[in-house]
Amino acid sequence: MKFKAQLFVVNSTPWTFDGKSGVKHVAQMLITSAHEDDDGKVVEETFVARLKVPESLKDTPPGEYITDLRPFADANGNLDFKVVKLVPFARPAATGKAGAGAAAAA
């Protein structure tokens, strides 16, 4: 499931349980979802979320993203969601300068 997200910070916390240890990474963000109501009007809903992120996303800078969320069952069997992908949202494309070689060829 894809949603627009405003990422504020990813917090990392060490854990130890039953002789095992590791580090848990949790993103703090605002999630915005949009859907059509019965009258066909688009309704946006925004909510605060603290979601697990994989090690590969722990250093993601704050900003706006399109996030891909996947459901999973936590240790107590409750349904939860985790972030599996963050794609930058609405950032302008980078434009490079022409190098000296390009200027000389003109």
N, C-alpha and C positions, 0 to 999 in steps of 0.2 A: 504494500500500500504506500502510495506516495503522497507527501504533504509538504506544504511550505513551512519552513522553520526558521526562527530567529535564534541562533545559538549564542548563548552568553558565555559559557565556560564549560570545560570538561574537568571534573574533579577526579583525582585518583586516590584510592584508599587501599592500603594493604589489608589482607585478611588471612586468618589461620583458622582451619576447622578440621578436626579429626586427623591431625597429623599432616595435613596438606596446607599449602599457603600459595598466595598469589596476590595480584593487584586488580581491583575492580575499578573500571572507568565509567563514570556517569556524567552524561551531558545534561546541563540545565538549559531549557529552551522554551520558547513559545511556539506552539504548533497551530497553524491555521488550516482549517478544512472548509471546503465549499461544497454545497449541494443544492439541488432545486427542491423547493417546497411543493406542496400539492397544487399551488397556483402557477408553477413554472418560474417563480422568482428565485434568483440565486441568493442563498443565505450563507454567510460566512460565520464560522465559530472559531474562537481562539481560546486555547487553554494552556496552562502551565504544565510542563512535563519534566520529569527527571527520568531519563532512559539510559540503559546500559549501552555502551559503545565498545567495539572491538579495539584491541591494542593498536591496530593500524590507524584508527581515527583519534587517538588520545591527544594528539598535538594539533588538532584542527583549530584554526583561529576563529574568533567570534565573527559573526556575520549572518547573512541570509543564505539559506540553502534550500534545495529540494531534497527531502530526506526520504529514504526507503525504509519502512518499518516492517518487521517480521514478528508475528506472535510466537510466544513460547510459554511453557509451563514452568513456573518458578519452583523452588525447593518444596513449597507447600502445596503444589498442584494448582496454584492460581494462575489464570491467564494474565500475561504481561506482554510488553512489546520491547524490542531492542532495535537500535539503529544499525542498519547494515550498509548504508551508503549515504554520503552527503555530497551533493553536487552544487557548486556555487550558483546562486540565483541572481539574475539581473546585474551582473557585473559587466562593464564595457569591455569589449575585446581589446587586447593589447595591440598597439600599432608601433612597429619598430621604425627606427630612423634608418635612412639610407646610409650605407657604409661608404667609406672613402672610395672603395673600388667601384661602387655604383655611380658616384659623382664623376669619377675619372672617365668612365665609359660613355658619359653623356656628351 
